[in-house]
Amino acid sequence: MITNFTESNLPSDIPIFPLPGAVVFPFGTLPLNIFEPRYIAMIESVLGSHRMIGMIQPIPGENKRSKDLYPVGCAGKIVSFTETNDSRFLIELAGISRFKLKKELELSNGFRRIIPDWRPFYKDLQNNYDLLDLNELLLELKKYFEKNNINVDLDEITKISNEQILSSIPQICAFKVVEKQAILEAASIEDRVATLISLLRMQSLEGNENENETIN
């Protein structure tokens, strides 16, 4: 996926969309249905400029009104959008780069804005995914699908790019918010593969333990 962002022209501030369970990864995509007025205003605010918004997860807690966020999110560029008859936006984000939350700014038309620190993740702008060996990951994914009775043709999955495979797995598998955050914060793409393999194995082990308890 071609982007026009480099280390020198990443935006100095971006709006953020705090949404639990919704993560986008560099060179991945994320479809979103935007209907709240403040987030419609957010989309409109960037369409005429860099088209970038930051996806970041709120930290789960007992207080649902808490505004606490995880320290790392990922920014995506709006590469397509449709405005519906009922005033919604259907958008597709293309993941550009992760960021650390450096400072939160004042609200703008109801949506939150931050100053991101891009520096720890400049390597996200490089596409080195073709160098990855995903055989072990796909084997664990096959086991996960079989365990959860999910009918997916793995042969079709292997036909898509490595970056799309890595960005799709957290979206289709039942990972918790904290697990998705661990995937997002993995230091390198190799570490992300290792984290995904570990989480898929844990899911399989949990399933086996539940079956044994039922049998006993």
TORLOMAR-885383 format. One record per residue: residue in three letters; x, y, z of N, C-alpha, C in turn. Coordinates in steps of 0.05 Angstrom, whole numbers, padded with zeros to 5 digits, always signed. Each point is the difference from the previous one (the first is absolute). Example, Ala and Ser with C-alpha at 12.3 -4.5 7.8 and 13.67 -1.06 7.14 Angstrom:
// residues 2
ala+00264-00114+00156-00018+00024+00000+00018+00024+00000 ser-00007+00021-00014+00016+00024+00001-00015+00022+00014 
//
This chain:
// residues 216
met+00017-00024+00000-00017+00024+00000+00018+00025+00000 ile-00005+00018-00019+00017+00024-00003-00011+00022+00018 thr+00018+00012+00015-00007+00024+00016+00019+00022-00007 asn-00007+00024+00007+00018+00023-00005+00012+00011+00025 phe+00002-00017+00021+00010+00010+00025+00029-00010+00004 thr+00017+00018+00010+00027-00006+00007+00005+00010+00029 glu+00024-00005+00010+00006+00009+00027-00003+00030+00003 ser+00005+00015-00022+00000+00029+00002-00028+00013-00004 asn-00019-00014-00010-00026+00013-00005-00024-00013+00015 leu+00006-00017+00020-00022-00010+00016-00012+00024+00016 pro-00026+00001+00003-00013+00024+00013+00009+00003+00029 ser+00001+00025+00008+00009+00007+00027-00022-00004+00021 asp-00025+00000-00009-00022-00007+00018-00022-00014-00016 ile-00015-00017+00013-00020-00016-00014-00024-00003+00019 pro-00024-00003-00012-00023-00008+00016+00001-00029+00007 ile-00012-00008+00022+00001-00029+00007-00028-00010+00003 phe-00003-00026-00006-00025-00014+00002+00004-00023+00021 pro-00007+00005+00025+00004-00021+00021-00022-00021-00003 leu+00007-00024-00006-00020-00021-00005+00011-00027+00009 pro-00011-00012+00021+00011-00026+00009-00004-00021-00021 gly+00021-00016-00004-00001-00022-00018+00005+00007-00029 ala+00002+00026-00007+00004+00008-00028+00029+00009-00003 val+00015-00016-00014+00029+00007-00005+00006-00001-00030 val+00017+00018-00008+00010-00001-00027+00030-00002+00001 phe+00012-00013-00019+00029-00005+00000+00012+00012-00025 pro+00026+00007+00002+00014+00011-00024-00003-00019-00024 phe-00008+00011-00022-00005-00015-00025-00024-00018+00001 gly-00016+00002+00021-00025-00014+00001-00023+00019-00005 thr-00024-00010+00001-00024+00017-00004-00021-00005+00022 leu-00017+00019+00003-00022-00002+00020-00024+00015-00010 pro-00023-00014-00005-00024+00015-00007-00014+00010+00025 leu-00013+00023-00002-00013+00012+00022-00027+00013-00009 asn-00020-00003+00017-00025+00013-00004-00002+00023+00020 ile+00001+00025-00010+00001+00024+00017-00028+00012+00001 phe-00012+00002+00025-00027+00011+00001-00003+00020+00023 glu+00017+00000+00020-00002+00020+00021+00007+00028-00010 pro-00015+00021+00007+00006+00027-00010+00028+00009+00004 arg+00012-00006+00024+00027+00010+00005+00020-00014-00019 tyr-00005-00025-00007+00019-00014-00017-00005+00006-00030 ile-00025+00007-00006-00005+00011-00027+00016+00026-00004 ala-00001+00017+00021+00016+00025+00000+00030-00006-00003 met+00008-00021+00014+00029-00008-00002+00007-00008-00028 ile-00016-00016-00013+00006-00008-00028+00001+00025-00018 glu-00020+00017+00003-00001+00024-00017+00024+00018+00004 ser+00011+00000+00025+00022+00017+00006+00026-00008-00014 val+00003-00026-00008+00025-00009-00012-00003-00006-00030 leu-00024+00000-00010-00003-00008-00029+00014+00020-00018 gly+00001+00025+00008+00013+00020-00017+00030+00003+00005 ser+00011-00016+00018+00029+00002+00006+00014-00027-00002 his+00011-00009+00023+00016-00025-00001-00017-00026+00001 arg-00026+00003+00006-00018-00023+00001+00008-00021+00021 met+00015+00008+00020+00011-00019+00020-00017+00001+00026 ile-00007-00023+00011-00011-00001+00027+00014-00022+00015 gly+00002+00003+00026+00014-00020+00017-00020-00018+00013 met+00003-00026-00005-00016-00020+00014+00015-00007+00026 ile-00013+00001+00022+00012-00006+00026-00020-00012+00019 gln+00008-00020+00015-00019-00013+00018-00002+00012+00027 pro-00024+00004+00011-00002+00007+00028+00009-00023+00018 ile+00011+00007+00023+00008-00021+00019-00025-00011+00014 pro-00005-00026-00002-00024-00011+00013+00001+00004+00031 gly-00022+00005+00011-00002+00004+00029-00028+00000+00010 glu-00003+00001+00026-00027+00000+00012-00015+00025-00007 asn+00015+00022-00002-00013+00026-00005-00002+00004-00031 lys-00024-00004-00010-00004+00002-00029+00003+00028-00011 arg-00001+00020+00018+00003+00028-00008+00029+00008-00001 ser+00018-00017+00008+00028+00007+00000+00010+00007-00028 lys+00017+00020-00001+00011+00009-00026+00028-00010-00004 asp+00009-00018+00018+00028-00010-00002+00004-00016-00025 leu+00022+00005-00013+00007-00014-00025+00026-00016+00002 tyr+00002-00021-00016+00026-00013-00002+00020+00020-00011 pro+00026-00004+00006+00020+00020-00009+00007-00002-00030 val-00008-00022-00013+00007-00004-00028-00025-00005-00017 gly-00001+00014-00022-00022-00004-00019+00012-00001-00028 cys-00017-00001-00021+00010+00000-00027-00017+00019-00017 ala+00013+00016-00016-00014+00019-00017-00005-00012-00027 gly-00024+00006-00011-00007-00009-00026-00009+00023-00018 lys+00004-00003-00025-00009+00020-00020-00026-00009-00012 ile-00019+00018-00002-00025-00006-00014+00005-00002-00030 val-00002-00025-00010+00006-00004-00029-00026-00002-00016 ser-00023-00004+00013-00025+00001-00014-00022+00007+00020 phe-00020+00014-00009-00022+00007+00018-00026+00003-00017 thr-00022-00006+00013-00027+00004-00012-00017+00014+00021 glu-00014+00021-00008-00019+00013+00017-00027-00010-00006 thr-00014-00012+00020-00026-00012-00005-00022+00020+00002 asn-00024-00009-00009-00024+00018+00001-00008+00007+00028 asp+00008-00016+00020-00007+00006+00028+00023+00013+00015 ser+00018+00013-00016+00021+00017+00011+00022-00016+00016 arg+00004-00025-00008+00023-00015+00011+00023+00001-00020 phe+00024-00008+00010+00023-00004-00018+00008-00029+00002 leu+00003-00013-00023+00012-00026-00002+00028+00004-00010 ile+00020-00006+00016+00027+00006-00008+00018-00025+00001 glu+00022+00001-00014+00020-00020+00002+00027+00014+00007 leu+00011-00010+00022+00026+00010+00009+00023-00018-00010 ala+00020+00012-00010+00025-00014-00006+00021+00006+00021 gly+00009-00020+00014+00019+00005+00022+00026+00012-00010 ile+00009+00020+00014+00025+00014-00008+00022-00005+00020 ser-00004+00008+00025+00021-00003+00020-00012+00000+00028 arg+00013-00015+00017-00007+00002+00029+00011+00026+00012 phe-00009+00007+00023+00009+00024+00014-00002-00004+00030 lys+00016+00015+00014-00004+00002+00029-00015+00025+00006 leu-00018-00001+00019-00016+00023+00007+00018+00019+00016 lys+00007+00022-00012+00018+00019+00013-00015+00020+00017 lys-00021+00012-00011-00016+00020+00015-00028+00002-00012 glu-00020+00002+00018-00027+00004-00010-00006+00030-00001 leu-00013+00008-00021-00008+00028-00004-00029+00005+00008 glu-00008+00025-00003-00028+00006+00007-00019-00012-00021 leu-00025-00006+00009-00020-00011-00018-00005+00019-00023 ser-00006-00011-00023-00008+00016-00024-00026-00012-00011 asn-00021+00016+00002-00027-00009-00009-00008-00027+00013 gly+00009-00004+00025-00008-00024+00015+00019-00024-00003 phe+00019+00001-00019+00018-00023-00003+00027+00007+00012 arg+00015-00022+00007+00025+00003+00013+00023+00002-00020 arg+00021+00016+00008+00023+00003-00017+00025-00004+00017 ile+00021-00009-00013+00026-00004+00014+00023+00009-00016 ile+00022+00004+00014+00027+00002-00013+00012-00028+00001 pro+00005-00013-00022+00012-00026+00000+00031+00001-00001 asp+00012-00020+00011+00029-00003-00003+00004-00024-00019 trp+00008+00007-00025+00004-00020-00021+00027-00014+00002 arg+00019+00013+00013+00028-00009-00002+00005-00029+00007 pro-00013-00011+00020+00006-00028+00006-00008-00020-00021 phe-00016+00010-00020-00013-00018-00019+00006+00008-00029 tyr+00022+00013-00005+00006+00008-00028+00002-00025-00018 lys+00008-00023+00011+00003-00024-00017-00027-00009-00011 asp-00022+00009+00013-00027-00007-00010-00004+00009-00029 leu+00015+00020-00008-00004+00011-00027+00013-00017-00022 gln+00015-00020+00009+00014-00018-00019-00015-00026-00003 asn-00004-00009-00024-00015-00025-00004+00020-00023-00004 asn+00005-00015+00021+00018-00023-00001-00014-00026+00004 tyr-00026+00000-00005-00017-00023+00007+00006-00024-00018 asp+00010+00005-00024+00005-00023-00018+00022-00018+00010 leu+00016+00010+00019+00022-00016+00011-00009-00020+00022 leu-00025+00003+00008-00010-00017+00022-00007-00028-00008 asp+00005-00019+00018-00010-00028-00004-00024-00003+00018 leu-00023-00004-00012-00025-00002+00016-00011-00028+00002 asn+00016-00020-00007-00010-00028+00000-00009-00009+00028 glu+00016+00006+00020-00008-00008+00027-00025+00015+00009 leu-00002+00025-00006-00023+00016+00007-00025-00011-00013 leu+00002-00007-00026-00024-00010-00014-00008-00027+00010 leu+00020-00016+00010-00007-00026+00012-00016+00004+00025 glu+00009+00019+00017-00015+00006+00025-00028+00012-00006 leu-00001+00016-00021-00026+00012-00008-00019-00022-00009 lys+00010-00020-00014-00017-00022-00009-00011-00015+00024 lys+00017-00005+00020-00009-00013+00024-00022+00016+00015 tyr+00004+00027+00000-00019+00017+00013-00027-00001-00014 phe+00000+00001-00027-00025-00002-00015-00014-00026+00005 glu+00016-00022+00000-00012-00027+00004-00012-00002+00028 lys+00014+00011+00020-00009-00001+00028-00026+00015+00004 asn-00003+00022-00015-00023+00018+00004-00021-00004-00022 asn+00003-00022-00016-00019-00006-00021-00005+00023-00019 ile+00022+00013-00007-00001+00023-00019+00008-00011-00028 asn-00019+00003-00019+00005-00010-00026+00014+00021-00018 val+00026-00002-00001+00016+00019-00015+00019-00016-00018 asp+00002+00008-00025+00018-00014-00019+00028+00012+00003 leu+00018-00015+00013+00027+00010+00004+00015+00004-00026 asp-00007-00015-00020+00014+00003-00026-00006+00028-00011 glu-00024+00010+00005-00006+00028-00009+00015+00020+00017 ile+00004-00005+00026+00015+00018+00017+00029+00003-00010 thr+00011-00023-00008+00028+00001-00008+00005+00015-00026 lys-00022+00006-00014+00002+00015-00025+00003+00031+00004 ile-00007+00009+00024+00001+00028+00006+00028+00007+00011 ser+00007+00025+00001+00027+00008+00008+00004-00005+00030 asn+00026-00003+00007+00007-00005+00028-00010+00022+00019 glu+00002+00025-00009-00009+00022+00017-00030-00001+00005 gln-00015-00009-00021-00029-00002+00004-00007-00024+00018 ile+00015-00021-00002-00005-00023+00018+00005+00009+00029 leu+00022+00014+00005+00006+00008+00027-00020+00020+00012 ser-00010+00017-00017-00019+00020+00010-00028-00012+00002 ser-00006-00021-00015-00027-00012+00001-00004-00018+00024 ile+00020-00014+00009-00003-00020+00021-00011+00013+00026 pro+00010+00023+00009-00011+00012+00024-00029+00008-00003 gln-00009+00004-00025-00027+00009-00005-00020-00023+00000 ile+00009-00024-00009-00018-00022-00003+00001-00020+00024 cys+00021+00002+00016+00003-00018+00023-00010+00014+00025 ala-00010-00016+00019-00013+00011+00024+00021+00006+00021 phe+00017+00020-00006+00020+00008+00019-00012+00022+00018 lys+00010+00001+00025-00009+00021+00018+00014+00026-00006 val-00010+00022+00011+00011+00026-00004+00030+00001+00007 val+00007-00012+00023+00028+00001+00009+00017-00017-00019 glu-00011-00021-00011+00015-00017-00019+00005+00014-00026 lys-00020+00014-00010+00003+00016-00024+00021+00022+00004 gln+00000+00011+00024+00020+00021+00006+00029-00012+00000 ala+00002-00024+00010+00027-00014+00000+00009-00004-00029 ile-00018-00008-00017+00007-00003-00029+00009+00026-00011 leu-00015+00021+00006+00006+00027-00011+00027+00010+00009 glu+00007-00006+00025+00024+00011+00012+00025-00017-00005 ala-00003-00022-00014+00023-00017-00006+00021+00016-00014 ala+00025-00003+00009+00022+00018-00009+00004-00001-00030 ser-00001-00023-00012+00005-00004-00029-00021-00018-00012 ile+00000-00002-00026-00020-00017-00013+00006-00029+00006 glu+00025-00007+00005+00006-00028+00008-00011-00005+00028 asp+00002+00020+00018-00012-00003+00026-00030-00001-00001 arg-00012+00014-00019-00029-00002-00003-00009-00028-00008 val+00015-00012-00018-00006-00028-00008+00002-00018+00024 ala+00022+00003+00016+00004-00017+00023-00023+00004+00021 thr-00009+00025+00003-00022+00006+00019-00026-00013-00010 leu-00005+00001-00025-00024-00012-00012+00000-00030+00004 ile+00023-00013-00005+00003-00029+00003-00006-00007+00029 ser+00012+00015+00019-00003-00005+00028-00030+00002+00009 leu-00013+00021-00010-00028+00004+00007-00018-00022-00011 leu+00005-00008-00025-00016-00021-00012+00004-00026+00015 arg+00024-00006+00008+00005-00024+00016-00014+00001+00027 met+00000+00023+00012-00014+00003+00026-00029-00005-00003 gln-00012+00009-00022-00028-00004-00005-00006-00030-00003 ser+00018-00014-00014-00004-00029-00003+00003-00015+00026 leu+00019+00008+00017+00004-00013+00026-00024+00005+00018 glu-00011+00025-00001-00024+00006+00016-00023-00018-00008 gly-00003-00004-00026-00021-00017-00010+00003-00029+00009 asn+00025-00010+00000+00004-00027+00009-00006-00003+00030 glu+00008+00020+00016-00005-00001+00029-00030+00000+00006 asn-00015+00016-00015-00029+00000+00003-00013-00026-00007 glu+00010-00014-00021-00010-00026-00008+00006-00021+00022 asn+00024+00001+00011+00007-00019+00021-00017+00003+00025 glu-00006+00025+00007-00017+00005+00023-00028-00011-00004 thr-00010+00002-00025-00026-00010-00006-00001-00030+00001 ile+00021-00013-00010+00002-00029+00000+00002-00010+00028 asn+00016+00013+00017+00003-00009+00028-00026+00005+00016 
//
